[in-house]
Amino acid sequence: MYRVIKPLNNSVAIVRTESGEQAVVMGSGIAFQKKKGDLISPDHIEKVFTLKNKESKHNFSTLLKDIPLDFITTTYEIIENAIDHYHYPVQEYIYVTLTDHIHLVYQHILKGQYELSRLPDMRKDYPVEFRIAEDALEMINQRLGITLPDDEIGRIALHFINAKGSTVGRDDNNLFAKNIIILVQNELRNYGITRNEANQNYYDRLMVHLNYFLERISDQNEDKNQFSTDFEQTLKKDYPKAYEIGDNIYHLISKQIDRELSESERVYFTIHIQRLL
C-alpha cells in the first residue's frame, strides 16, 4: 500500500512506499478525495516515479510551480525508459533540465520561434543515446499530442550524453564550488554575457551543469566519456566565439583545481555558451 503525503490532483499524488521511499503515483481517480495519511492500493496505480533523494523531491516540487504535470510525467517516463530498457545511468539533474527543455521547445513551436539546432551528427559516436532520444520523441508526440521536429532527437540525445553517470546529484554549497562559479560568471561577464529574461533558461542550465560537474570533481568521479576529436573540431570551426569562451572556462577551472579536466567538458561548455550567444 502507498500512504499519501500530498495529493496533486485527482489522478496524481506524492506518496510514501512500504520501503519508506517517496514516489509520485499516477492512475485514474486514485487521489480523488484523498488526504494526507490515506492509503492507495497498488492495484489502482498505473505508473510510479520514485523520488530517490532530497534533490529529486525538491526538483519535482520546483517543476510543478512552472510546468504542466503532463510534461513532467512524460519526461520522467522518458528517463525511466532509458534506465530500464537501455540500462543507462543518469545523474538526477536531467529530470529538471530535460523537462525544462521539452516545455521550452513546445512554447517556441507555439510562438513560431523554433530554430534548428545545427548540431553536428553524433549518431555514430553515441548510438545508444540516439535510440533513447528517438524513443523520447515518439513518447512526447504521443503523450503530449504535439509534433516535435526530428531535429529534437540530437538535442535530447545531448541531454543524456551530458547527464550520463552513476553518481546521483546532491546539494553542494561549499566555498570551493561557489568561488569557481563566481569566477566563471565573471569570465562570461567579460564577454558581455549576463543572466537576463531572454537567456535565463540557457544561463541556468549552464549553472546546473557547473554545479554537478564540480560535485563530480569533488567526488573524484569525473566524466570519463570523451567526445570524438572530429566533433570538437567541428564545434571549434562552426562556433569559434563559443569555443573560445568555453576553452577559457575550461582552463580557468583546471587552474583552480590544479588538475587536467576531461576534454569532454570543453565541448559541454562550448555547447552551453553557444546557446547563450
NORVEN-V572767 format. One record per residue. RES is the residue in one letter. PSI is psi in whole degrees, 0 to 359 (NA if undefined). BURIAL is # if it has 9 or more other ideal C-beta (glycine too) atoms within 8 Angstrom, else .. D_FIRST is the distance of its C-alpha to the first C-alpha in Angstrom with 1 decimal. Layout:
RES_PSI_BURIAL_D_FIRST ; RES_PSI_BURIAL_D_FIRST
//
This chain:
M_150_._0.0 ; Y_132_#_3.8 ; R_127_#_6.6 ; V_129_#_9.8 ; I_316_#_12.8 ; K_118_._15.1 ; P_135_#_15.3 ; L_323_#_18.1 ; N_191_._18.9 ; N_337_._17.7 ; S_2_#_16.2 ; V_138_#_15.2 ; A_150_#_13.3 ; I_129_#_13.1 ; V_170_#_9.7 ; R_130_#_9.0 ; T_173_#_7.0 ; E_335_._6.6 ; S_0_._10.2 ; G_0_._11.2 ; E_151_#_12.3 ; Q_145_#_12.7 ; A_162_#_12.2 ; V_125_#_13.4 ; V_147_#_11.5 ; M_146_#_13.8 ; G_148_#_14.1 ; S_114_._16.6 ; G_11_._16.0 ; I_335_#_12.3 ; A_11_#_13.4 ; F_123_._16.2 ; Q_19_._17.0 ; K_149_#_13.9 ; K_172_._14.8 ; K_131_._13.9 ; G_342_._11.5 ; D_161_._9.9 ; L_147_._6.3 ; I_131_#_5.9 ; S_138_._5.1 ; P_336_._6.0 ; D_335_._9.1 ; H_359_#_10.4 ; I_131_#_10.3 ; E_324_._13.7 ; K_146_#_14.0 ; V_127_._12.5 ; F_114_#_15.1 ; T_133_._14.6 ; L_100_#_16.7 ; K_331_._18.2 ; N_184_#_20.5 ; K_322_._22.3 ; E_313_#_24.5 ; S_327_#_22.0 ; K_316_#_20.3 ; H_318_._23.8 ; N_316_#_24.8 ; F_317_#_22.1 ; S_321_._23.0 ; T_315_#_26.6 ; L_322_#_26.4 ; L_334_#_24.7 ; K_331_._27.9 ; D_342_._30.3 ; I_135_#_28.8 ; P_146_._27.1 ; L_324_#_23.4 ; D_330_._24.3 ; F_319_#_26.6 ; I_311_#_24.0 ; T_327_#_21.3 ; T_317_#_24.2 ; T_318_#_25.4 ; Y_320_#_22.0 ; E_321_#_21.9 ; I_314_#_25.5 ; I_319_#_24.8 ; E_326_#_21.9 ; N_318_#_24.3 ; A_319_#_26.9 ; I_313_#_24.7 ; D_318_._23.1 ; H_335_._26.2 ; Y_0_#_29.0 ; H_44_._27.6 ; Y_117_#_29.0 ; P_135_._28.3 ; V_153_#_28.3 ; Q_144_#_28.6 ; E_347_#_26.0 ; Y_344_#_28.6 ; I_334_#_28.9 ; Y_327_#_25.8 ; V_308_#_28.2 ; T_321_#_31.5 ; L_320_#_30.6 ; T_313_#_28.8 ; D_318_#_31.9 ; H_311_#_34.2 ; I_317_#_32.8 ; H_321_#_32.8 ; L_317_#_36.3 ; V_317_#_37.7 ; Y_315_#_36.4 ; Q_319_._38.2 ; H_321_#_41.3 ; I_317_#_41.4 ; L_324_._41.2 ; K_0_._44.0 ; G_28_._46.1 ; Q_12_._46.1 ; Y_136_._44.5 ; E_140_._46.6 ; L_149_._46.5 ; S_329_._45.6 ; R_27_._48.6 ; L_144_#_46.5 ; P_154_._48.2 ; D_116_._46.7 ; M_10_#_44.4 ; R_318_._43.2 ; K_323_._45.2 ; D_332_._44.1 ; Y_64_#_40.4 ; P_323_._39.5 ; V_313_._35.8 ; E_324_#_35.3 ; F_324_#_37.2 ; R_321_#_35.1 ; I_316_#_32.0 ; A_325_#_33.8 ; E_317_#_35.0 ; D_317_#_31.4 ; A_316_#_30.6 ; L_318_#_33.4 ; E_318_._32.5 ; M_319_#_28.9 ; I_311_#_30.2 ; N_324_#_32.7 ; Q_312_._30.3 ; R_323_#_27.3 ; L_355_#_29.5 ; G_32_._32.4 ; I_169_._35.0 ; T_103_._37.5 ; L_147_#_38.0 ; P_155_._41.1 ; D_339_._41.1 ; D_334_._42.5 ; E_343_#_38.9 ; I_315_#_38.1 ; G_319_#_40.3 ; R_317_#_38.8 ; I_318_#_35.2 ; A_321_#_36.2 ; L_325_#_37.9 ; H_319_#_34.7 ; F_322_#_33.1 ; I_315_#_36.4 ; N_322_#_36.4 ; A_10_#_32.8 ; K_137_#_32.9 ; G_164_#_32.0 ; S_356_._29.5 ; T_125_#_29.6 ; V_137_._27.0 ; G_152_#_28.7 ; R_165_._28.8 ; D_135_._30.7 ; D_100_#_34.3 ; N_19_._36.7 ; N_158_._39.4 ; L_325_._43.0 ; F_308_._43.7 ; A_317_#_41.4 ; K_316_#_42.5 ; N_319_#_46.2 ; I_320_#_45.9 ; I_322_#_44.1 ; I_318_._46.9 ; L_319_#_49.5 ; V_317_#_47.9 ; Q_322_._47.8 ; N_321_._51.5 ; E_318_#_52.3 ; L_320_#_50.8 ; R_327_#_52.7 ; N_335_._55.9 ; Y_12_._55.4 ; G_18_._54.6 ; I_113_#_50.9 ; T_161_._48.9 ; R_130_._45.6 ; N_179_._46.3 ; E_326_._44.6 ; A_326_._45.7 ; N_8_#_44.4 ; Q_325_#_41.5 ; N_315_._38.8 ; Y_322_#_40.8 ; Y_316_#_41.9 ; D_325_#_38.4 ; R_320_#_37.3 ; L_318_#_40.2 ; M_322_#_39.2 ; V_314_#_35.6 ; H_316_#_37.2 ; L_315_#_39.5 ; N_313_#_36.9 ; Y_329_#_34.8 ; F_315_#_38.0 ; L_328_#_39.2 ; E_319_#_36.0 ; R_322_#_36.4 ; I_313_#_40.0 ; S_335_#_39.1 ; D_4_._36.6 ; Q_39_._39.4 ; N_45_._37.2 ; E_148_._39.4 ; D_124_#_39.0 ; K_356_._41.2 ; N_133_._41.0 ; Q_138_._44.3 ; F_155_#_45.3 ; S_152_._48.4 ; T_321_._51.8 ; D_319_._52.7 ; F_316_#_49.7 ; E_319_#_50.6 ; Q_326_._54.3 ; T_316_#_53.4 ; L_317_#_51.5 ; K_322_#_54.5 ; K_315_._56.9 ; D_329_._54.9 ; Y_66_#_53.6 ; P_320_._56.3 ; K_315_._55.6 ; A_321_#_51.8 ; Y_320_#_52.6 ; E_314_._55.1 ; I_316_#_52.7 ; G_320_#_49.9 ; D_321_#_52.4 ; N_316_#_53.5 ; I_320_#_49.9 ; Y_311_#_49.3 ; H_327_._52.4 ; L_312_#_51.8 ; I_318_#_48.4 ; S_319_#_49.9 ; K_320_._52.7 ; Q_322_#_50.4 ; I_355_#_48.3 ; D_47_._51.4 ; R_160_._50.0 ; E_142_._49.9 ; L_163_#_46.9 ; S_136_#_45.5 ; E_334_#_47.7 ; S_334_#_44.6 ; E_325_#_44.2 ; R_323_#_47.5 ; V_314_#_46.3 ; Y_314_#_43.0 ; F_317_#_45.2 ; T_315_#_47.6 ; I_315_#_45.0 ; H_317_#_43.4 ; I_325_#_46.9 ; Q_322_#_48.2 ; R_320_._45.4 ; L_324_#_46.7 ; L_NA_._50.2
//
